[in-house]
Amino acid sequence: FEGPTPVAVMIAHASAPVVPPTSLNPEIPKDVEAIVMRCLEKKPADRYADVIELERALNECAAAHDWDIQQAAMWWEGAVLAAAAPAPATSTIARVQPAGL
């Protein structure tokens, strides 16, 4: 979410619709997108009830068997390393644009 102030970003997070993942990467399977969108629902009652329900949905995806546990572990390891890397000096948290710029 973007906004001119941190408060605007927080308000957008609570009320603005989520951008569908396929608008950023059209190669994301539609069934995976549907699961992501449900996980990001604003109202908790509209999300999966628990991790078991989420796991079932993920296992029903067409791409469910494209990854194995080792591939997932390698992906997560790379994601953790990327998150731990220092951010470039030009990055900002939550894309907050300082007023007057």
C-alpha positions in Angstrom: 0.0 0.0 0.0 1.1 3.5 -0.7 0.3 6.9 0.9 1.7 10.3 1.6 2.0 9.5 5.4 2.3 6.5 7.6 -1.3 7.0 8.8 -2.5 7.0 5.2 -0.7 3.7 4.5 -2.2 2.2 7.6 -5.7 3.3 6.6 -5.2 1.9 3.1 -4.0 -1.4 4.6 -7.2 -1.6 6.6 -9.6 -0.5 3.9 -8.2 -0.5 0.3 -8.6 -3.5 -1.9 -5.6 -5.8 -2.4 -4.0 -5.7 -5.8 -4.4 -9.2 -7.3 -1.1 -11.0 -7.7 -1.7 -11.7 -11.4 -1.8 -7.9 -12.1 1.9 -7.9 -11.0 2.8 -11.3 -12.5 0.3 -12.8 -15.0 2.1 -16.2 -14.7 0.7 -16.8 -11.2 -1.9 -19.6 -11.5 -5.5 -18.4 -10.9 -6.1 -21.0 -8.2 -3.0 -19.9 -6.3 -4.2 -16.2 -6.7 -7.6 -17.1 -5.2 -5.9 -18.6 -2.2 -3.6 -15.6 -1.7 -6.6 -13.2 -2.0 -8.6 -15.2 0.5 -5.6 -15.1 2.9 -5.5 -11.3 2.5 -9.2 -10.7 3.2 -9.8 -7.7 5.5 -12.3 -9.6 7.6 -10.9 -12.6 9.5 -14.1 -14.5 9.0 -13.5 -14.3 5.2 -10.0 -15.9 5.6 -9.3 -19.6 6.0 -10.4 -20.8 9.4 -7.1 -22.5 10.2 -3.9 -23.8 8.7 -5.5 -27.2 8.0 -8.1 -25.5 5.7 -5.4 -23.5 4.0 -3.3 -26.6 3.5 -6.2 -28.4 1.9 -6.7 -25.5 -0.5 -3.1 -25.4 -1.4 -3.0 -29.2 -2.0 -5.9 -28.8 -4.4 -4.0 -26.3 -6.6 -3.0 -27.5 -10.0 0.6 -26.7 -9.2 0.5 -28.4 -5.8 2.9 -31.2 -6.8 5.3 -29.0 -8.7 7.3 -28.4 -5.5 8.6 -30.8 -2.9 9.7 -30.1 0.6 13.3 -29.6 -0.4 12.5 -27.1 -3.0 10.3 -25.2 -0.6 13.0 -25.2 2.1 15.6 -23.9 -0.4 13.1 -21.1 -1.5 12.5 -20.1 2.1 16.2 -20.1 2.9 16.7 -17.7 0.0 13.8 -15.5 1.1 15.2 -15.3 4.7 18.6 -14.4 3.4 17.2 -11.8 1.1 15.1 -10.3 3.9 18.2 -10.2 6.1 20.3 -8.4 3.5 20.7 -4.6 4.1 18.2 -2.6 2.1 19.5 -0.1 -0.5 19.8 3.5 0.9 17.0 4.6 -1.4 14.3 2.2 -0.2 11.6 3.3 2.2 9.3 1.2 4.4 5.7 1.0 3.0 6.5 3.4 0.2 5.7 6.4 2.3 6.4 9.6 0.3 7.5 12.4 2.6 5.2 15.5 2.4 6.4 18.2 0.0 8.3 15.9 -2.3 
